[in-house]
Amino acid sequence: MYVGTIRQVESASVELAGHSLAEIRDQAQAAAPAGFDLVSAPVQMIKGSTELKATATYRRRDVLRDIEADDREALFAKVPEGWQLVNLRKH
């Protein structure tokens, strides 16, 4: 018997602007949707300005579910569209 933990694959992005890295960081943390974690926020300097721009990307991390199957192939086949297998264990 195999047991797998699956997680929804969902992401969101938001455009940010500020005058310091700390300001961008604070905006990125405040803009995080419920159940999502910030995974990246690369910053770009704007030519001729003191303003910084960033695209914050978030991924859903709060929805986990276990699935079971008799073998690995059957377990992989049970992973629904829009989900990913994040853990696999044999019982």
N, C-alpha and C positions, 0 to 999 in steps of 0.2 A: 504494500500500500504506500502510495506517495501522497504527500500533502504539500501544496504550494500556496504561498501567500502572494496575492495579486494586488496591484494598486492601479487606480485610474490614471491614465495618461492625459493630462489636461494642463495647458499652460495659458498664461495671460501676460500681456506686456503693457507698459505705460511709458509715455514720453515725459521726461523731467527736465527742468532747467533750474540753474542756481548759480551762485557766485563762489561756492566753495565745495570741496568734497564732502565736508560734514553736512552741508545743507542738502546736497544730493542724497547722501545716505539717509538722512532723517526723512526726506520726502519718500524715498523708496520704501523704507520700513512702514511709514504711515499709509502708503498706497496699497500695501499687500492685501489682497482679498482674503477673506476668512478661509482657513484651511490650506492656504498656499504659502510656500516658503520662497524667499528671494534667492535666485540661483545665479543671477549675473546682473551687472549694471555698468557696462563699459562707458567711460566718460570721454567726451570729445571737447576739445577747446574750440571756441568760435573765433575765427580770425578777425582781428580788429576789435575784439570785445573782451571784457572780463568774465562774460557769461560762459558757463559750462552746460553742455547738454548730455543727457544719458537716456538710454532705453533700458528700463528695468524689466527683467523677465522673471516670472514666478511660475512655479510648478506645484500642482496639487500634491499634498502629502498626507492628507487626513483620512482618506478612504481606503482601508485595507480589508481584505476578505480572504478566507481560506477556501481552497478547493481540494478535492480528493479524487484519486484515480488509482487503478490497479498497476499501471505502468507509466513510465515517463512520457511516452508518445501520447497516451490517452490524456495525461495531465496537460501537456502542451496544447492538445486539441481543445481542451475545455476553457482555455484562456479567451475570454470574450474580446471582440473588437473594441479598441479604445482602452484596453487594460494591458499591463505588463506583469510578468512573473518576476518577483523580487527575491523570493526565497523558495528553496526546494528542500524537502526533508523526506527521508524514508522511514516508515514505521514498521 
